Every structure is written in C-alpha cells, then in structure tokens.
C-alpha cells in the first residue's frame, strides 16, 4: 500500500530484529532541500507500524519525548512525585515485577502488554492491583506530558478479589513463647504488633514527637482515612518495650540497632528483625499477623465494636468524626489492657 505524500514512511530494516519495521516522518527541510526526519518508533509487523503512523497523525505528539522508555518514565515520575520521601515499597515492588516492559517506549505499551504482566504474576490480588495502579499512575503522568494520548491501563482487568487466608493470629501458646523470650528483638517486635494492632509499616513510621509515654498512647497510622493519625493506646504489657525504644533525640521511635537509622520500611523491619529472630523462625508467621492477633484478642475480650474500630483504624459508618478526648483515649487504654 502506497502511503500519501508527506504522510511518513514505513521501512523494514535489515537483519534479524525483534521490531524490524521503523516509522519515520518528515519534520522539516534543510537549506539544500533535503528532508529532516524523525523516528516515530519500531514495530514487530508492518500492520503495527502503519497503525502507529496513523495514530500519530490523528494525535500528533512531541517526538523528542516519544522514545522515553517505561524505566525512564518511572524514574521521572518517582523524582517528581516523591521529592522528599522514597517511593513506597508497593510501587518499587510493582516496578520490579514489570521488568518485561522496562525497555519498551512507553508510547508503544498497550493494554495487552500490561494485562499480560498482571495475568502472569503468580502472587495474589493485592500485588496484581499494585501492578495496575502503577501502570495507571505512569500513564496519567505520561498523558500530562503529552507522551501518550490514551491511558490503556484503565482497560486492564483484575481477578475477582478473594478473602485472604495468608494471615493467621498467633495462638495462645505461641504468645506464651514470645513472652518467655522477651530478650529477643524479634519477639518484642511481634508482641508490640500484637498489642497495638499496628501494621508493620505504621510502627516503623511513628515519630518520637507523637509518642506520649505519660499518657500511654501514640499518634500514628496510615493507608486509609480512618487509619491515619489515630490514637494508638500503649498496653501495660508492652509499655517497657516502647519506653526502651523511646529516644527524644531520634526522629523516629523505631531505630535500627544495626546502623542507627530509622527502620522506616517494611523490608528493613522484616529483614533486620523478623527473619533474624530465632524465636520467630520456629513459627510460621508474617509481621502483619500481629494486627490480626490484636483484632482476635479484642474480640475475645468482648471489646465494643466502636473501640475496636478506633484502635485498629477501621472505617466505621457510625463514626464520622474522630475526636480523641482524654475520655476516649482512656477507653482505648482500658480496652487494650484487657487483652
């Protein structure tokens, strides 16, 4: 098929190539009348190349940014979005799992490419959701910069969400083992998670200024509107652990003993404490199991639902505003001391 004059060209390159068809367009002329051309992209088939050329004419874009790869876009997005803090672990992990897309020009990535990576992921719903979320965020970022005209990530689908069975509460006998080994850093960490209901990353990110030892509570939390900036009561049982961790000169409560830096992330917490504990290695548990243990113990103690929701940071239809008065904090402390 002959293309119209000045429309652009599709050429098959020599040799054995994964994407042998190249699309070029004329962007200007030299003083001698020669064409100044730029490459639109490289494609597996001639049909794909012709389609790409047609899409360019329908929605012209800046060819200087056209060749930016998935990795280059991710790095620009990360630098712009998280200037003062690191990229959340969920997105760095999702990026690493999308390695098959890393070297592709972002403008060439379509729904089938992203969907293929989601479908091939062997992990659960949450991980697959993070893959789609990252692709969606990068696509929106690219659209704002006119690198692409369509967000193909929105067309990706996720499997039906199933109830998680990966997390299990510590049993009473396992809790006894933890209490019998409080000289172990990992055992103390597990007990703090069990008696606060904090997510591991929430504990890692609590700042010292938000720890009120005299009043026996901390302000922290993340992830959901109900979970953020909530009062977390400090149970009598774990008060000595929190007191020992407290250092008014440190920015964060949970400082890594190995390097003196904030634990800060789930990965550091797991690798430096959980996996190195000889006590925890005898049990089949994950750090998040502490939160499930707390919920279970609160339920066993017949804790009122509203109090449980406030401690765990669960959303409640009948709690539209959370006002942490001294009375409210006292109720939380009383409830946590009963477990």
Secondary structure, 3 states (H helix, E strand, C coil): CCCCCCCCEEEECCCCCCCCEEEEEEEEECCCCCEEEEEEEEECCHHHHHHHHHHHHHCCCCHHHHCCEHHHHHHHHHHHHCCCCCCCHHHHHHHHHCHHHCCCEHHHCCHHHHHHHHHHCCCCHHHHHHHHHHHHHHHHHHHHCCCCCCCHHHHCCCCCCCCCCCCCCCCHHHHHHHHCCCCCHHHHHHHHHHCCCCCHHHHHCCEHHHEECCCCEEEECCCCCCCCCEEEECCHHHHHHHHHHCCCCCCECCECCCCCCECCCHHHHHHHHHCCCCCHHHCCCCCCHHHHHHHHHHHHCCCCHHHHHHHHCCCCCCCCCCCCCHHHHHHHHHHHHCC
